[in-house]
Amino acid sequence: MQLGAENFLAFIEKELMPYIEEQYPIDNTKRCLFGHTLSGYFTLWVKFTRPELFQAYLSASPSVW
């Protein structure tokens, strides 16, 4: 999981977040990451590897078998 997860997180952090910040008026102090099943697992991984990136993490039914 890590290589794909690291690439996806790099995309979110370096491309998607700056694009959203420049296109829309947002509050950077209230960032939240949500995921369900496999993306819930990704959300937990981000929470434990990069906790400073988001202020809230919602992981619904994470697939952690």
C-alpha positions as CSV (number, residue, x, y, z in Angstrom):
1,M,0.0,0.0,0.0
2,Q,2.7,2.5,0.9
3,L,4.0,3.3,-2.6
4,G,0.6,4.0,-4.0
5,A,-0.6,5.7,-0.9
6,E,2.5,7.9,-0.8
7,N,2.0,8.9,-4.4
8,F,-1.7,9.7,-3.8
9,L,-1.0,11.7,-0.7
10,A,1.7,13.7,-2.6
11,F,-0.9,14.4,-5.3
12,I,-3.4,15.6,-2.7
13,E,-0.8,17.8,-0.9
14,K,1.1,19.2,-3.8
15,E,-1.4,19.5,-6.6
16,L,-5.0,19.2,-5.4
17,M,-4.9,21.3,-2.2
18,P,-3.1,24.2,-3.8
19,Y,-5.6,24.1,-6.7
20,I,-8.6,24.2,-4.4
21,E,-7.0,27.0,-2.3
22,E,-6.5,29.1,-5.4
23,Q,-10.0,28.4,-6.9
24,Y,-12.2,28.7,-3.8
25,P,-12.3,30.7,-0.6
26,I,-11.6,28.1,2.0
27,D,-10.4,28.1,5.6
28,N,-7.1,26.3,5.8
29,T,-7.4,25.8,9.6
30,K,-10.4,23.4,9.1
31,R,-9.1,20.8,6.7
32,C,-10.7,17.3,7.0
33,L,-10.0,14.0,5.3
34,F,-12.8,11.5,4.9
35,G,-12.6,7.9,3.7
36,H,-14.8,4.9,3.6
37,T,-13.6,1.2,3.4
38,L,-10.3,1.2,1.6
39,S,-10.1,5.0,1.5
40,G,-10.9,4.8,5.3
41,Y,-7.8,2.7,5.6
42,F,-5.9,5.4,3.7
43,T,-7.4,8.1,6.0
44,L,-6.0,6.2,9.0
45,W,-2.6,5.8,7.4
46,V,-2.5,9.6,6.7
47,K,-3.5,10.3,10.3
48,F,-0.7,8.2,11.7
49,T,2.0,9.2,9.2
50,R,1.2,12.9,8.5
51,P,-1.1,14.1,11.3
52,E,-0.3,17.8,10.8
53,L,-1.7,17.8,7.2
54,F,-5.4,17.8,8.3
55,Q,-7.1,19.0,11.4
56,A,-9.8,16.3,11.4
57,Y,-9.9,12.7,10.1
58,L,-13.1,10.7,9.5
59,S,-12.6,7.1,8.7
60,A,-15.9,5.2,8.2
61,S,-15.8,1.4,8.3
62,P,-12.0,1.3,7.4
63,S,-10.9,-1.9,5.8
64,V,-8.2,-3.0,8.3
65,W,-8.5,-6.7,8.1
